[in-house]
Amino acid sequence: MRRRHGYYWTRFAVLTALLGAFGIAIVMIGDSWWQLAVAAGLALVLGQVMFLGHDAAHRQIFASGRWNDWSSLVIANLYAGMSYGWWNHKHSRHHAKPNQVKADPDIPTGVLVFQTADLEKPFTGVRAWFAARQGWLFFPLLLLEGLNLHAAGVATILGRGEIKRRWVELALVSIRLVGYVALVFWAMPVGLGFAFLGVQLALFGLYMGAVFAPNHKGMPIVPANSRIDFLRRQVLMSRNVRGGRLMDWFMGGLNYQVEHHLFPSMARPHLRRVQPIVREFCESRGILYTETSLLQSYGIVVRYLNEVGLSARDPFQCPLTAEYRSAR
């Protein structure tokens, strides 16, 4: 449980240097379609930036809560252009009751249907057609998630809801978003500038969704009135992704989702070390500990979303009807 100050300060310095290097590259390359390669690289780096902000928000970096708060504020708002207040409120509720109906903000019905318990009536028409195929459409839709994350953060800052340090957040997000867009259109023509922003936002959203989706999608959904002890609530609703050091880097430590939910303030590099202890503890008590490969997790997510979408279209569908429809 000890802090890893050197690890985190190193990551902060490296990511800051990389963002500066990308800014210089945008200016130096100018009017060239090679800018799209820069946009792709920037999307990856910004994903790593968000993982660092996530760790600070979970009090993993400093012993001081104030230091962690301000670190998250600077990283999320100034570096990534997103609202720390919006994300922290949403993510805290998710950690408290993952995959619980009417409690976890990550599973209410929106564009996608993650569970059918809150549907007043089945979908029909175009909505039903979309829902039945939402698993296959999930990853293409993630190309819009980058834009959605920025928009949701700005809407929260400008909204009437309570948000801590509203004016600080507004100032930092404005500097980041306005300054970034101004740099892009100053360094390249309008058409190329829009292409650059489109590629960067699309790949950033795809990256974030590809990392966060395997963690809980396709795991059990908990009814709104259920009472579960902390251990089972966090373990049974979470899925780990195996893959070694490369996966640790790609997923920002979130591949150890079970351990992260049990010890949210544990420094990221220690999650790998505590995993064998947690797995043995769960097995000794007959608690299912789930771990898959990344590709297997994506397959589970797609199948689950398609099945839920079919239920949203026809919640009383029987096995014979399903078999008949698949045969056709």
Protein Blocks (a to p, Z undefined) as FASTA:
>chain_A
ZZcfklmmmmmmmmmmmmmmmmmmmmmnmpafklmmmmmmmmmmmmmmmmmmmmmmnopm
bmblklmmmmmmmmmmmmnopafklmmmmmmmmmmmghiahklmklcccfbcfbfklpfb
dcehjllmmmmmmmmmmmmmmmmmmmmmmmmmmmmmmmmbdcehklmmmmmmmmmmmmmm
mmmmmmpcfklmmmmmmmmmmmmmmmmmmmmmmmmgopacddfkbccdfklmmmmmpccd
eebjmlmmmnnopmmmmlmmmmmmbcfklmmmmmmmmmmmmmmnopacddddfklmmmmm
mmmmmmmmmmmmmmmbcfklmmmmmmZZ
